[in-house]
Amino acid sequence: MQLETRFRWLPAPLLSLLLFLVWLLLNNSVSPGHLVLAVILAIVIPLVTSPFRTKQPLIIKPGLAFRHLLLVLYDIITANVQVAILILGPTKKLTPGFVKVPLDLTHSLPITILASTVSLTPGTVSAEVYPWSENLTEGNKPEQQFLLIHVLDLKDEQALINTIKQRYEAPLKEMFEC
């Protein structure tokens, strides 16, 4: 029996816990009235908003997620140094450009994490995901999707595509098993 069917009155337990804690922290009180109101809000808000949320895949391998986070942090630090060197050098040698990275990911959460990862790494910015489908469900997969990326100094387009797919997209696919 899945967690969702057992707790229909609590469709998003982590969100409920977060709402409960945030309410108490914002009010800086654990009085009985605030506790009761926090419980009510923690149950009612996720119930009311559940029809508006799209079902997302869960992180199946949290160890891989932690390793991926460390990799991204390392890449952010090294990219900062590389971009600083590029900016302090002659800017006429920079070759900015756009790159279309074909995506194997199909769910919006992993695609958002990939786009955010690319944008967090200095020297690259995610510009668009296209064609974008609002209903990324198992039965309604769009044709090929692409992540459009702007690069500050584009030397080898295919090498950049391979790096993004192997370094960021492949771990996300394994992490979410999608």
TIBA-522949 format. One record per residue (C-alpha): residue number from 1; residue in one letter; x, y, z. Coordinates in nm, 3 decimals, m for minus. Layout:
// residues N
<r><resi>NUM</resi><resn>A</resn><xx>X</xx><yy>Y</yy><zz>Z</zz></r>
...
This chain:
// residues 178
<r><resi>1</resi><resn>M</resn><xx>0.000</xx><yy>0.000</yy><zz>0.000</zz></r>
<r><resi>2</resi><resn>Q</resn><xx>0.143</xx><yy>0.333</yy><zz>m0.103</zz></r>
<r><resi>3</resi><resn>L</resn><xx>0.191</xx><yy>0.622</yy><zz>0.135</zz></r>
<r><resi>4</resi><resn>E</resn><xx>m0.057</xx><yy>0.831</yy><zz>m0.066</zz></r>
<r><resi>5</resi><resn>T</resn><xx>m0.345</xx><yy>0.587</yy><zz>m0.026</zz></r>
<r><resi>6</resi><resn>R</resn><xx>m0.287</xx><yy>0.538</yy><zz>0.346</zz></r>
<r><resi>7</resi><resn>F</resn><xx>m0.285</xx><yy>0.909</yy><zz>0.431</zz></r>
<r><resi>8</resi><resn>R</resn><xx>m0.536</xx><yy>1.076</yy><zz>0.201</zz></r>
<r><resi>9</resi><resn>W</resn><xx>m0.595</xx><yy>1.341</yy><zz>0.467</zz></r>
<r><resi>10</resi><resn>L</resn><xx>m0.222</xx><yy>1.417</yy><zz>0.460</zz></r>
<r><resi>11</resi><resn>P</resn><xx>m0.125</xx><yy>1.417</yy><zz>0.089</zz></r>
<r><resi>12</resi><resn>A</resn><xx>0.216</xx><yy>1.582</yy><zz>0.140</zz></r>
<r><resi>13</resi><resn>P</resn><xx>0.354</xx><yy>1.489</yy><zz>0.484</zz></r>
<r><resi>14</resi><resn>L</resn><xx>0.682</xx><yy>1.680</yy><zz>0.443</zz></r>
<r><resi>15</resi><resn>L</resn><xx>0.499</xx><yy>1.991</yy><zz>0.328</zz></r>
<r><resi>16</resi><resn>S</resn><xx>0.263</xx><yy>1.958</yy><zz>0.625</zz></r>
<r><resi>17</resi><resn>L</resn><xx>0.556</xx><yy>1.930</yy><zz>0.864</zz></r>
<r><resi>18</resi><resn>L</resn><xx>0.721</xx><yy>2.233</yy><zz>0.705</zz></r>
<r><resi>19</resi><resn>L</resn><xx>0.401</xx><yy>2.438</yy><zz>0.729</zz></r>
<r><resi>20</resi><resn>F</resn><xx>0.358</xx><yy>2.336</yy><zz>1.093</zz></r>
<r><resi>21</resi><resn>L</resn><xx>0.713</xx><yy>2.439</yy><zz>1.183</zz></r>
<r><resi>22</resi><resn>V</resn><xx>0.709</xx><yy>2.761</yy><zz>0.982</zz></r>
<r><resi>23</resi><resn>W</resn><xx>0.382</xx><yy>2.870</yy><zz>1.144</zz></r>
<r><resi>24</resi><resn>L</resn><xx>0.525</xx><yy>2.816</yy><zz>1.491</zz></r>
<r><resi>25</resi><resn>L</resn><xx>0.853</xx><yy>2.990</yy><zz>1.403</zz></r>
<r><resi>26</resi><resn>L</resn><xx>0.678</xx><yy>3.289</yy><zz>1.247</zz></r>
<r><resi>27</resi><resn>N</resn><xx>0.463</xx><yy>3.333</yy><zz>1.556</zz></r>
<r><resi>28</resi><resn>N</resn><xx>0.750</xx><yy>3.255</yy><zz>1.792</zz></r>
<r><resi>29</resi><resn>S</resn><xx>0.507</xx><yy>3.070</yy><zz>2.014</zz></r>
<r><resi>30</resi><resn>V</resn><xx>0.410</xx><yy>2.716</yy><zz>2.109</zz></r>
<r><resi>31</resi><resn>S</resn><xx>0.093</xx><yy>2.813</yy><zz>2.291</zz></r>
<r><resi>32</resi><resn>P</resn><xx>m0.198</xx><yy>2.568</yy><zz>2.259</zz></r>
<r><resi>33</resi><resn>G</resn><xx>m0.383</xx><yy>2.804</yy><zz>2.024</zz></r>
<r><resi>34</resi><resn>H</resn><xx>m0.088</xx><yy>2.831</yy><zz>1.787</zz></r>
<r><resi>35</resi><resn>L</resn><xx>m0.030</xx><yy>2.456</yy><zz>1.799</zz></r>
<r><resi>36</resi><resn>V</resn><xx>m0.393</xx><yy>2.386</yy><zz>1.705</zz></r>
<r><resi>37</resi><resn>L</resn><xx>m0.385</xx><yy>2.647</yy><zz>1.426</zz></r>
<r><resi>38</resi><resn>A</resn><xx>m0.053</xx><yy>2.508</yy><zz>1.298</zz></r>
<r><resi>39</resi><resn>V</resn><xx>m0.201</xx><yy>2.156</yy><zz>1.281</zz></r>
<r><resi>40</resi><resn>I</resn><xx>m0.510</xx><yy>2.283</yy><zz>1.100</zz></r>
<r><resi>41</resi><resn>L</resn><xx>m0.303</xx><yy>2.477</yy><zz>0.846</zz></r>
<r><resi>42</resi><resn>A</resn><xx>m0.063</xx><yy>2.185</yy><zz>0.802</zz></r>
<r><resi>43</resi><resn>I</resn><xx>m0.354</xx><yy>1.959</yy><zz>0.709</zz></r>
<r><resi>44</resi><resn>V</resn><xx>m0.583</xx><yy>2.198</yy><zz>0.519</zz></r>
<r><resi>45</resi><resn>I</resn><xx>m0.332</xx><yy>2.376</yy><zz>0.292</zz></r>
<r><resi>46</resi><resn>P</resn><xx>m0.186</xx><yy>2.058</yy><zz>0.135</zz></r>
<r><resi>47</resi><resn>L</resn><xx>m0.538</xx><yy>1.913</yy><zz>0.094</zz></r>
<r><resi>48</resi><resn>V</resn><xx>m0.664</xx><yy>2.226</yy><zz>m0.082</zz></r>
<r><resi>49</resi><resn>T</resn><xx>m0.358</xx><yy>2.262</yy><zz>m0.305</zz></r>
<r><resi>50</resi><resn>S</resn><xx>m0.309</xx><yy>1.893</yy><zz>m0.392</zz></r>
<r><resi>51</resi><resn>P</resn><xx>m0.516</xx><yy>1.908</yy><zz>m0.715</zz></r>
<r><resi>52</resi><resn>F</resn><xx>m0.284</xx><yy>2.179</yy><zz>m0.844</zz></r>
<r><resi>53</resi><resn>R</resn><xx>0.040</xx><yy>1.987</yy><zz>m0.789</zz></r>
<r><resi>54</resi><resn>T</resn><xx>0.177</xx><yy>1.760</yy><zz>m1.058</zz></r>
<r><resi>55</resi><resn>K</resn><xx>0.304</xx><yy>1.423</yy><zz>m0.953</zz></r>
<r><resi>56</resi><resn>Q</resn><xx>0.684</xx><yy>1.420</yy><zz>m0.954</zz></r>
<r><resi>57</resi><resn>P</resn><xx>0.925</xx><yy>1.129</yy><zz>m0.931</zz></r>
<r><resi>58</resi><resn>L</resn><xx>1.084</xx><yy>1.063</yy><zz>m0.594</zz></r>
<r><resi>59</resi><resn>I</resn><xx>1.457</xx><yy>1.057</yy><zz>m0.533</zz></r>
<r><resi>60</resi><resn>I</resn><xx>1.527</xx><yy>0.685</yy><zz>m0.527</zz></r>
<r><resi>61</resi><resn>K</resn><xx>1.898</xx><yy>0.710</yy><zz>m0.448</zz></r>
<r><resi>62</resi><resn>P</resn><xx>1.963</xx><yy>0.980</yy><zz>m0.185</zz></r>
<r><resi>63</resi><resn>G</resn><xx>2.334</xx><yy>0.891</yy><zz>m0.163</zz></r>
<r><resi>64</resi><resn>L</resn><xx>2.370</xx><yy>0.969</yy><zz>m0.532</zz></r>
<r><resi>65</resi><resn>A</resn><xx>2.180</xx><yy>1.295</yy><zz>m0.475</zz></r>
<r><resi>66</resi><resn>F</resn><xx>2.427</xx><yy>1.398</yy><zz>m0.205</zz></r>
<r><resi>67</resi><resn>R</resn><xx>2.723</xx><yy>1.307</yy><zz>m0.430</zz></r>
<r><resi>68</resi><resn>H</resn><xx>2.564</xx><yy>1.505</yy><zz>m0.714</zz></r>
<r><resi>69</resi><resn>L</resn><xx>2.525</xx><yy>1.806</yy><zz>m0.483</zz></r>
<r><resi>70</resi><resn>L</resn><xx>2.895</xx><yy>1.792</yy><zz>m0.391</zz></r>
<r><resi>71</resi><resn>L</resn><xx>2.988</xx><yy>1.765</yy><zz>m0.761</zz></r>
<r><resi>72</resi><resn>V</resn><xx>2.777</xx><yy>2.071</yy><zz>m0.845</zz></r>
<r><resi>73</resi><resn>L</resn><xx>2.932</xx><yy>2.270</yy><zz>m0.559</zz></r>
<r><resi>74</resi><resn>Y</resn><xx>3.280</xx><yy>2.175</yy><zz>m0.684</zz></r>
<r><resi>75</resi><resn>D</resn><xx>3.186</xx><yy>2.276</yy><zz>m1.039</zz></r>
<r><resi>76</resi><resn>I</resn><xx>3.050</xx><yy>2.610</yy><zz>m0.918</zz></r>
<r><resi>77</resi><resn>I</resn><xx>3.378</xx><yy>2.690</yy><zz>m0.743</zz></r>
<r><resi>78</resi><resn>T</resn><xx>3.598</xx><yy>2.588</yy><zz>m1.037</zz></r>
<r><resi>79</resi><resn>A</resn><xx>3.374</xx><yy>2.764</yy><zz>m1.288</zz></r>
<r><resi>80</resi><resn>N</resn><xx>3.396</xx><yy>3.083</yy><zz>m1.083</zz></r>
<r><resi>81</resi><resn>V</resn><xx>3.774</xx><yy>3.075</yy><zz>m1.114</zz></r>
<r><resi>82</resi><resn>Q</resn><xx>3.755</xx><yy>2.999</yy><zz>m1.488</zz></r>
<r><resi>83</resi><resn>V</resn><xx>3.506</xx><yy>3.280</yy><zz>m1.552</zz></r>
<r><resi>84</resi><resn>A</resn><xx>3.716</xx><yy>3.524</yy><zz>m1.348</zz></r>
<r><resi>85</resi><resn>I</resn><xx>4.018</xx><yy>3.440</yy><zz>m1.563</zz></r>
<r><resi>86</resi><resn>L</resn><xx>3.810</xx><yy>3.485</yy><zz>m1.881</zz></r>
<r><resi>87</resi><resn>I</resn><xx>3.667</xx><yy>3.817</yy><zz>m1.767</zz></r>
<r><resi>88</resi><resn>L</resn><xx>4.001</xx><yy>3.957</yy><zz>m1.650</zz></r>
<r><resi>89</resi><resn>G</resn><xx>4.162</xx><yy>3.857</yy><zz>m1.979</zz></r>
<r><resi>90</resi><resn>P</resn><xx>4.093</xx><yy>4.007</yy><zz>m2.319</zz></r>
<r><resi>91</resi><resn>T</resn><xx>3.716</xx><yy>3.993</yy><zz>m2.368</zz></r>
<r><resi>92</resi><resn>K</resn><xx>3.751</xx><yy>4.008</yy><zz>m2.746</zz></r>
<r><resi>93</resi><resn>K</resn><xx>3.860</xx><yy>3.644</yy><zz>m2.740</zz></r>
<r><resi>94</resi><resn>L</resn><xx>3.529</xx><yy>3.535</yy><zz>m2.583</zz></r>
<r><resi>95</resi><resn>T</resn><xx>3.295</xx><yy>3.345</yy><zz>m2.813</zz></r>
<r><resi>96</resi><resn>P</resn><xx>2.948</xx><yy>3.349</yy><zz>m2.657</zz></r>
<r><resi>97</resi><resn>G</resn><xx>2.682</xx><yy>3.130</yy><zz>m2.807</zz></r>
<r><resi>98</resi><resn>F</resn><xx>2.370</xx><yy>2.922</yy><zz>m2.762</zz></r>
<r><resi>99</resi><resn>V</resn><xx>2.367</xx><yy>2.543</yy><zz>m2.743</zz></r>
<r><resi>100</resi><resn>K</resn><xx>2.070</xx><yy>2.308</yy><zz>m2.776</zz></r>
<r><resi>101</resi><resn>V</resn><xx>2.115</xx><yy>2.013</yy><zz>m2.540</zz></r>
<r><resi>102</resi><resn>P</resn><xx>1.879</xx><yy>1.722</yy><zz>m2.620</zz></r>
<r><resi>103</resi><resn>L</resn><xx>1.713</xx><yy>1.595</yy><zz>m2.302</zz></r>
<r><resi>104</resi><resn>D</resn><xx>1.651</xx><yy>1.235</yy><zz>m2.205</zz></r>
<r><resi>105</resi><resn>L</resn><xx>1.470</xx><yy>1.347</yy><zz>m1.888</zz></r>
<r><resi>106</resi><resn>T</resn><xx>1.092</xx><yy>1.361</yy><zz>m1.913</zz></r>
<r><resi>107</resi><resn>H</resn><xx>0.964</xx><yy>1.486</yy><zz>m1.576</zz></r>
<r><resi>108</resi><resn>S</resn><xx>0.958</xx><yy>1.854</yy><zz>m1.492</zz></r>
<r><resi>109</resi><resn>L</resn><xx>1.135</xx><yy>1.826</yy><zz>m1.153</zz></r>
<r><resi>110</resi><resn>P</resn><xx>1.457</xx><yy>1.662</yy><zz>m1.286</zz></r>
<r><resi>111</resi><resn>I</resn><xx>1.454</xx><yy>1.899</yy><zz>m1.586</zz></r>
<r><resi>112</resi><resn>T</resn><xx>1.422</xx><yy>2.196</yy><zz>m1.350</zz></r>
<r><resi>113</resi><resn>I</resn><xx>1.709</xx><yy>2.066</yy><zz>m1.137</zz></r>
<r><resi>114</resi><resn>L</resn><xx>1.923</xx><yy>2.023</yy><zz>m1.451</zz></r>
<r><resi>115</resi><resn>A</resn><xx>1.840</xx><yy>2.373</yy><zz>m1.575</zz></r>
<r><resi>116</resi><resn>S</resn><xx>1.913</xx><yy>2.518</yy><zz>m1.231</zz></r>
<r><resi>117</resi><resn>T</resn><xx>2.242</xx><yy>2.331</yy><zz>m1.211</zz></r>
<r><resi>118</resi><resn>V</resn><xx>2.349</xx><yy>2.470</yy><zz>m1.547</zz></r>
<r><resi>119</resi><resn>S</resn><xx>2.246</xx><yy>2.822</yy><zz>m1.443</zz></r>
<r><resi>120</resi><resn>L</resn><xx>2.425</xx><yy>2.797</yy><zz>m1.108</zz></r>
<r><resi>121</resi><resn>T</resn><xx>2.750</xx><yy>2.711</yy><zz>m1.280</zz></r>
<r><resi>122</resi><resn>P</resn><xx>2.910</xx><yy>3.041</yy><zz>m1.384</zz></r>
<r><resi>123</resi><resn>G</resn><xx>2.959</xx><yy>3.088</yy><zz>m1.755</zz></r>
<r><resi>124</resi><resn>T</resn><xx>2.635</xx><yy>2.911</yy><zz>m1.851</zz></r>
<r><resi>125</resi><resn>V</resn><xx>2.269</xx><yy>3.008</yy><zz>m1.822</zz></r>
<r><resi>126</resi><resn>S</resn><xx>1.964</xx><yy>2.800</yy><zz>m1.905</zz></r>
<r><resi>127</resi><resn>A</resn><xx>1.746</xx><yy>3.002</yy><zz>m2.138</zz></r>
<r><resi>128</resi><resn>E</resn><xx>1.456</xx><yy>2.773</yy><zz>m2.225</zz></r>
<r><resi>129</resi><resn>V</resn><xx>1.324</xx><yy>2.418</yy><zz>m2.233</zz></r>
<r><resi>130</resi><resn>Y</resn><xx>1.140</xx><yy>2.343</yy><zz>m2.554</zz></r>
<r><resi>131</resi><resn>P</resn><xx>0.909</xx><yy>2.207</yy><zz>m2.672</zz></r>
<r><resi>132</resi><resn>W</resn><xx>0.759</xx><yy>2.241</yy><zz>m2.325</zz></r>
<r><resi>133</resi><resn>S</resn><xx>0.465</xx><yy>2.028</yy><zz>m2.222</zz></r>
<r><resi>134</resi><resn>E</resn><xx>0.272</xx><yy>2.127</yy><zz>m1.910</zz></r>
<r><resi>135</resi><resn>N</resn><xx>0.154</xx><yy>1.767</yy><zz>m1.869</zz></r>
<r><resi>136</resi><resn>L</resn><xx>0.466</xx><yy>1.558</yy><zz>m1.849</zz></r>
<r><resi>137</resi><resn>T</resn><xx>0.301</xx><yy>1.232</yy><zz>m1.752</zz></r>
<r><resi>138</resi><resn>E</resn><xx>0.396</xx><yy>0.876</yy><zz>m1.835</zz></r>
<r><resi>139</resi><resn>G</resn><xx>0.128</xx><yy>0.850</yy><zz>m2.104</zz></r>
<r><resi>140</resi><resn>N</resn><xx>0.182</xx><yy>1.195</yy><zz>m2.249</zz></r>
<r><resi>141</resi><resn>K</resn><xx>0.550</xx><yy>1.227</yy><zz>m2.331</zz></r>
<r><resi>142</resi><resn>P</resn><xx>0.639</xx><yy>1.507</yy><zz>m2.569</zz></r>
<r><resi>143</resi><resn>E</resn><xx>0.863</xx><yy>1.453</yy><zz>m2.867</zz></r>
<r><resi>144</resi><resn>Q</resn><xx>1.230</xx><yy>1.536</yy><zz>m2.813</zz></r>
<r><resi>145</resi><resn>Q</resn><xx>1.288</xx><yy>1.816</yy><zz>m2.564</zz></r>
<r><resi>146</resi><resn>F</resn><xx>1.590</xx><yy>2.047</yy><zz>m2.561</zz></r>
<r><resi>147</resi><resn>L</resn><xx>1.750</xx><yy>2.269</yy><zz>m2.302</zz></r>
<r><resi>148</resi><resn>L</resn><xx>1.868</xx><yy>2.593</yy><zz>m2.461</zz></r>
<r><resi>149</resi><resn>I</resn><xx>2.183</xx><yy>2.716</yy><zz>m2.287</zz></r>
<r><resi>150</resi><resn>H</resn><xx>2.374</xx><yy>3.039</yy><zz>m2.330</zz></r>
<r><resi>151</resi><resn>V</resn><xx>2.749</xx><yy>2.993</yy><zz>m2.288</zz></r>
<r><resi>152</resi><resn>L</resn><xx>2.992</xx><yy>3.276</yy><zz>m2.214</zz></r>
<r><resi>153</resi><resn>D</resn><xx>3.283</xx><yy>3.118</yy><zz>m2.404</zz></r>
<r><resi>154</resi><resn>L</resn><xx>3.181</xx><yy>2.841</yy><zz>m2.642</zz></r>
<r><resi>155</resi><resn>K</resn><xx>3.479</xx><yy>2.648</yy><zz>m2.778</zz></r>
<r><resi>156</resi><resn>D</resn><xx>3.336</xx><yy>2.303</yy><zz>m2.860</zz></r>
<r><resi>157</resi><resn>E</resn><xx>2.958</xx><yy>2.265</yy><zz>m2.873</zz></r>
<r><resi>158</resi><resn>Q</resn><xx>2.954</xx><yy>1.884</yy><zz>m2.879</zz></r>
<r><resi>159</resi><resn>A</resn><xx>3.197</xx><yy>1.858</yy><zz>m2.588</zz></r>
<r><resi>160</resi><resn>L</resn><xx>2.974</xx><yy>2.088</yy><zz>m2.382</zz></r>
<r><resi>161</resi><resn>I</resn><xx>2.665</xx><yy>1.880</yy><zz>m2.469</zz></r>
<r><resi>162</resi><resn>N</resn><xx>2.846</xx><yy>1.559</yy><zz>m2.374</zz></r>
<r><resi>163</resi><resn>T</resn><xx>2.966</xx><yy>1.711</yy><zz>m2.046</zz></r>
<r><resi>164</resi><resn>I</resn><xx>2.618</xx><yy>1.827</yy><zz>m1.944</zz></r>
<r><resi>165</resi><resn>K</resn><xx>2.461</xx><yy>1.495</yy><zz>m2.038</zz></r>
<r><resi>166</resi><resn>Q</resn><xx>2.723</xx><yy>1.280</yy><zz>m1.862</zz></r>
<r><resi>167</resi><resn>R</resn><xx>2.806</xx><yy>1.499</yy><zz>m1.564</zz></r>
<r><resi>168</resi><resn>Y</resn><xx>2.460</xx><yy>1.630</yy><zz>m1.474</zz></r>
<r><resi>169</resi><resn>E</resn><xx>2.178</xx><yy>1.460</yy><zz>m1.667</zz></r>
<r><resi>170</resi><resn>A</resn><xx>2.289</xx><yy>1.098</yy><zz>m1.627</zz></r>
<r><resi>171</resi><resn>P</resn><xx>2.311</xx><yy>1.118</yy><zz>m1.244</zz></r>
<r><resi>172</resi><resn>L</resn><xx>1.968</xx><yy>1.286</yy><zz>m1.234</zz></r>
<r><resi>173</resi><resn>K</resn><xx>1.820</xx><yy>1.007</yy><zz>m1.446</zz></r>
<r><resi>174</resi><resn>E</resn><xx>1.970</xx><yy>0.748</yy><zz>m1.211</zz></r>
<r><resi>175</resi><resn>M</resn><xx>1.873</xx><yy>0.942</yy><zz>m0.899</zz></r>
<r><resi>176</resi><resn>F</resn><xx>1.507</xx><yy>0.972</yy><zz>m1.002</zz></r>
<r><resi>177</resi><resn>E</resn><xx>1.502</xx><yy>0.652</yy><zz>m1.211</zz></r>
<r><resi>178</resi><resn>C</resn><xx>1.329</xx><yy>0.823</yy><zz>m1.500</zz></r>
